[in-house]
Amino acid sequence: MREPLNLMDMTAPKAGHEPVAVEIFDPPMCCPTGLCGPTLDQTLLNVNEMVMALQTEGVSVQRYQMTSHPHMFLDSADVMRLVRERQMSALPITLVHKRVLKVGEYPTIAEVRAALNGAAQ
């Protein structure tokens, strides 16, 4: 005989599927990382290295672009408010645990780590 289905088990996060800790809402780019084309933008290279370093440390990081992830922009009231107020100059926007960390430029890895550590306390 099978055990009854518990709906609470279906909505609880599964092991290895922790909520996204860092979300980066990027300005429009030609590819997901912006690391394409004949010349590399050092800022985007630094961001990519930061994302890889954080992920290596076990931090969940996601990057979104308006054209490929419009629902993620629409689902964040803070992001949409900033885009409405400042238009495209608001981007990039970085959230740490759903709180705005930085607007109009990418954060440093030290800023992200400090925000992550502050949220854990």
N, C-alpha and C positions, 0 to 999 in steps of 0.2 A: 504494500500500500504506500502511495506517495504522500509526502508531507504536504500540508496545505501551503499555498503560495502566500508569502508575507509581502505585502506591498511596501512596507518600510525597507525591506532589504533591497528592493529595486531602486529606490531613490537615494540610498546611502552611497557615498563615494566608495568605489572599490579600491583595494590596495593597488598602489601604483598609478592611481588616477586622482592625485591630489588637485585641488583647485589651482588655477593659474595664478601664480604669485606676481609676475611682472607682465604687463601688457604694454606693447608699444604700438601706437597708432601713427603709422608713417604717412608722410606726404606722398603724393603720386610719384611713382618711380617706374622705370621700364621693366623691372623684375622684382621679385619678392625681397631681395636684399639690397638692391641698388648697386650691386657689384658686377655690373655688366658694362659693355661699351669699351671704347678704346682707351679711356683713362679711368683710373680708380680715384674715387673721392675718399680722402683719408678719414673724414668723419664717419662715413659709412663703413669703412674698413674697421675702424675702432669699435663701432656699434656691433658689428658682426663678431668681432673678437670678444667683446663683453658678453654677448648672448651665449656664445660657445663656452666661455669660462663659467658663467652662472649655471648653465645646464650641466656642466661637468661637476659642479658642486651640488647638484640635485635640485636646483631651483627651476621651477616650471616657468618658461618664458615663451610668450607668443607675440608675433608681430602681425599687424593687420594693415591692409591698404583699403581705401574706400571703394575702389573698383572691384576688388576680389572678395572683400569681407564687409559689404555695406551693413549687414545685420549687426555686426559687432559694434560699429559706430552708433547705429540707431539704438542698440540695447544699453548703451552707457549714457545716462543723463548728463553726467559731467562732461564727457567728450562732446556730446552734441551741443551743450550750452557754450562751450569754448569755441567750437567751430562756428556757431551762429554769431557769437560776439566778435570773433577775430578773423573769421573766414579761414583761408588756407594758411595764414601766418601763425595760426595756433599749432599747426603740425610741425614737428612730431609732438605727440602728447604721450607721456609715460605714466602709467598707473602702477602702484604697488599695493597689492591687496585691495584693489578697487578704489584706492585713494590717489588723487592727482599728485604726482611727484614733480614733474617738470613739464613746461609748456613752451613750445617754440624752438626748442633745441633738445638734443639728446643728453641724458644724464651721464655722468661718469660712473664707472663701476663702484667707486667709493660711495657716491650718493645713493646708488641702488642698495648696496650692502647696508648702509646706515639706515635706510628706510625699512629694509627687511628686518634688521635687528630691532629697530624701534617698534615694529608691528608685533614682534614676538614677545615683547615685554608686557 
